[in-house]
Amino acid sequence: HAVVSFPNFGHWQMRWRLLTRGRMPDTETWNRPWYETPNIHPCTILDFLALCEMEGYAVERWLAVDERGLKAPWRRSVRLANLFRERMTVLTDIAHLAAYFFHEPDSWDAKGVATTRKTPDVAGVLAELADTLEALPAFTHDSLEQAVRELAGRRGFGAGKVIHPVRLALSGRSEGPGRFEMMEVMGAARCVRRLRAFVERRPWEEASA
């Protein structure tokens, strides 16, 4: 038996900083230059579990914790832990960041609504996507990305015109973890339901009134 502990390099803020800055992230947890870090092989929670499976090790129990050793509420979903766990300051930060996974959004941030208004026929686009997602034989990251990009291609604009309204419809926010990973974790039924509810509510029209 062994106890293994490591920082999660898959946290969404780490991914975001790599994407936007192109350099190794500097956070409260990853607070040393890349050439001085004691973590020789950075990995994500999913990476570590895959390694254990490949090498024949059985993970009897896993949990995500903050720097004080307090357990995070992701015991039932390793994917949520992989997206949101990076030793946050207080446990309530986690609940805030991922609240929309457990509660339907009843409001949408103003920045996201303004961006959504730039998508031509956004109601038609999201309604079509909901029908497409409902019919997907496999609800995976790759199939979701393909569906979104093909829809954008049929409509004659960039994928961002679909991606931004989708994130807003599903989470009520304009920022967060990777949208296709988020959708995969949420599942088909929840994504389809939220897209159709968003179309019915039409908050982008309220913003322009």
C-alpha positions as CSV (number, residue, x, y, z in Angstrom):
1,H,0.0,0.0,0.0
2,A,1.1,3.6,-0.7
3,V,-0.2,7.1,-0.3
4,V,0.6,9.4,-3.3
5,S,0.0,13.1,-3.4
6,F,0.6,15.5,-6.3
7,P,-0.7,18.9,-7.6
8,N,-3.2,18.7,-10.4
9,F,-1.9,20.2,-13.6
10,G,-5.3,19.7,-15.3
11,H,-7.0,22.4,-13.3
12,W,-8.8,24.8,-15.6
13,Q,-6.9,27.9,-14.5
14,M,-3.6,26.1,-15.4
15,R,-5.0,25.3,-18.8
16,W,-6.3,28.9,-19.3
17,R,-2.9,30.4,-18.4
18,L,-1.1,28.1,-20.7
19,L,-3.5,29.0,-23.5
20,T,-3.5,32.7,-23.1
21,R,0.1,33.3,-22.0
22,G,1.9,30.4,-23.6
23,R,4.1,30.0,-20.6
24,M,4.2,27.7,-17.5
25,P,1.6,28.9,-15.1
26,D,2.5,30.7,-11.8
27,T,-0.1,30.1,-9.2
28,E,-0.2,29.8,-5.4
29,T,0.4,26.1,-5.8
30,W,2.8,26.2,-8.7
31,N,4.8,29.1,-7.3
32,R,8.3,28.3,-8.5
33,P,9.9,28.8,-11.9
34,W,9.6,25.7,-14.1
35,Y,13.3,25.0,-13.8
36,E,13.1,24.9,-10.0
37,T,9.9,23.0,-9.4
38,P,10.2,19.8,-7.3
39,N,7.5,18.3,-9.4
40,I,9.6,16.7,-12.1
41,H,6.7,15.2,-14.0
42,P,3.6,17.4,-13.9
43,C,0.4,15.4,-14.5
44,T,-3.3,15.6,-14.1
45,I,-5.6,13.4,-12.0
46,L,-6.7,11.5,-15.1
47,D,-3.1,11.0,-16.2
48,F,-2.2,9.5,-12.8
49,L,-5.2,7.1,-12.8
50,A,-4.4,6.1,-16.4
51,L,-0.8,5.3,-15.3
52,C,-1.9,3.2,-12.4
53,E,-4.2,1.2,-14.7
54,M,-1.4,0.8,-17.3
55,E,1.0,-0.5,-14.6
56,G,-1.5,-2.7,-12.9
57,Y,-1.9,-0.7,-9.7
58,A,-5.3,-0.6,-7.9
59,V,-6.4,2.8,-6.6
60,E,-8.4,1.8,-3.5
61,R,-9.4,5.4,-2.7
62,W,-8.8,8.9,-4.1
63,L,-9.8,12.3,-3.0
64,A,-9.0,15.9,-3.9
65,V,-8.0,18.3,-1.1
66,D,-6.9,21.9,-0.6
67,E,-3.6,23.1,0.9
68,R,-5.1,22.7,4.4
69,G,-6.0,19.1,3.7
70,L,-9.8,19.7,3.5
71,K,-11.6,17.3,1.2
72,A,-13.2,18.7,-1.9
73,P,-16.8,17.6,-2.8
74,W,-15.8,15.8,-6.0
75,R,-15.7,12.2,-4.7
76,R,-18.3,11.0,-7.3
77,S,-16.7,12.6,-10.3
78,V,-13.0,12.4,-11.1
79,R,-13.6,14.6,-14.2
80,L,-14.9,17.5,-12.0
81,A,-11.9,17.1,-9.7
82,N,-9.6,17.1,-12.8
83,L,-11.2,20.4,-14.0
84,F,-11.5,22.3,-10.8
85,R,-9.1,21.0,-8.2
86,E,-5.9,23.0,-7.8
87,R,-5.7,23.6,-4.1
88,M,-7.9,26.6,-3.8
89,T,-7.8,28.9,-0.8
90,V,-11.1,27.8,0.7
91,L,-13.4,24.9,0.0
92,T,-16.3,27.2,-0.9
93,D,-14.3,28.5,-3.9
94,I,-14.8,25.1,-5.5
95,A,-18.5,25.0,-4.9
96,H,-18.8,28.5,-6.5
97,L,-16.8,27.6,-9.6
98,A,-18.7,24.4,-10.3
99,A,-22.2,25.3,-8.9
100,Y,-23.7,25.2,-12.4
101,F,-22.9,21.5,-12.7
102,F,-25.5,20.9,-10.0
103,H,-28.0,23.8,-10.5
104,E,-29.6,25.1,-13.7
105,P,-28.4,28.6,-14.5
106,D,-31.1,31.2,-13.8
107,S,-29.0,34.2,-14.9
108,W,-26.3,34.9,-17.5
109,D,-23.3,37.2,-17.2
110,A,-23.6,40.4,-19.1
111,K,-20.3,40.0,-21.0
112,G,-21.4,36.6,-22.3
113,V,-24.9,37.9,-23.3
114,A,-23.2,40.7,-25.3
115,T,-21.0,38.2,-27.1
116,T,-24.0,35.9,-27.8
117,R,-25.8,38.7,-29.5
118,K,-23.1,38.7,-32.2
119,T,-24.0,35.3,-33.4
120,P,-26.4,35.4,-36.4
121,D,-29.7,33.6,-35.7
122,V,-28.4,32.4,-32.3
123,A,-31.8,30.8,-31.4
124,G,-31.7,28.8,-34.6
125,V,-28.1,27.8,-34.1
126,L,-28.6,26.6,-30.6
127,A,-31.8,24.8,-31.4
128,E,-30.1,23.0,-34.2
129,L,-27.2,22.1,-32.0
130,A,-29.6,20.7,-29.3
131,D,-31.1,18.4,-31.9
132,T,-27.7,17.3,-33.1
133,L,-26.5,16.6,-29.6
134,E,-29.6,14.6,-28.8
135,A,-28.9,12.3,-31.8
136,L,-25.2,11.8,-31.2
137,P,-24.4,8.1,-30.7
138,A,-21.4,8.9,-28.5
139,F,-21.3,12.0,-26.3
140,T,-17.5,12.5,-26.1
141,H,-15.1,15.5,-26.3
142,D,-14.2,14.7,-30.0
143,S,-17.8,14.1,-31.2
144,L,-18.9,17.3,-29.5
145,E,-16.1,19.4,-31.0
146,Q,-16.9,17.9,-34.4
147,A,-20.6,18.6,-34.1
148,V,-20.0,22.3,-33.1
149,R,-17.4,22.9,-35.9
150,E,-19.6,21.2,-38.5
151,L,-22.6,23.4,-37.5
152,A,-20.5,26.5,-37.7
153,G,-19.3,25.5,-41.1
154,R,-22.8,25.0,-42.3
155,R,-23.7,28.4,-41.0
156,G,-20.7,30.0,-42.7
157,F,-19.0,31.5,-39.6
158,G,-16.2,30.5,-37.2
159,A,-16.7,28.0,-34.4
160,G,-16.5,30.7,-31.8
161,K,-19.9,32.0,-32.9
162,V,-21.3,28.7,-31.6
163,I,-18.9,28.0,-28.7
164,H,-19.5,31.2,-26.8
165,P,-23.3,31.0,-26.7
166,V,-23.1,27.3,-25.8
167,R,-20.9,28.0,-22.8
168,L,-23.2,30.7,-21.6
169,A,-26.3,28.6,-22.1
170,L,-24.9,25.7,-20.2
171,S,-23.1,27.5,-17.3
172,G,-24.5,31.1,-17.2
173,R,-20.8,32.2,-17.5
174,S,-18.5,33.3,-20.2
175,E,-15.4,31.7,-18.7
176,G,-14.6,28.3,-17.2
177,P,-13.0,24.9,-18.1
178,G,-12.8,23.6,-21.6
179,R,-16.2,23.8,-23.2
180,F,-16.2,20.3,-24.7
181,E,-14.9,18.7,-21.5
182,M,-17.6,20.6,-19.6
183,M,-20.3,19.3,-21.9
184,E,-19.0,15.7,-21.7
185,V,-19.1,15.8,-17.9
186,M,-22.6,17.4,-17.9
187,G,-24.0,14.7,-20.2
188,A,-26.3,14.8,-23.2
189,A,-29.6,15.2,-21.5
190,R,-28.5,18.1,-19.3
191,C,-26.8,19.9,-22.2
192,V,-29.8,19.6,-24.5
193,R,-32.2,20.7,-21.8
194,R,-30.2,23.8,-21.0
195,L,-29.7,24.8,-24.6
196,R,-33.5,24.6,-25.3
197,A,-34.3,26.5,-22.0
198,F,-31.8,29.2,-23.1
199,V,-33.4,29.5,-26.5
200,E,-36.8,29.8,-24.9
201,R,-35.7,32.4,-22.4
202,R,-33.7,34.5,-25.1
203,P,-31.7,36.6,-22.6
204,W,-29.8,38.3,-25.6
205,E,-33.1,40.0,-26.5
206,E,-33.6,41.3,-23.0
207,A,-30.2,42.8,-23.2
208,S,-30.9,44.6,-26.4
209,A,-34.4,45.9,-25.3
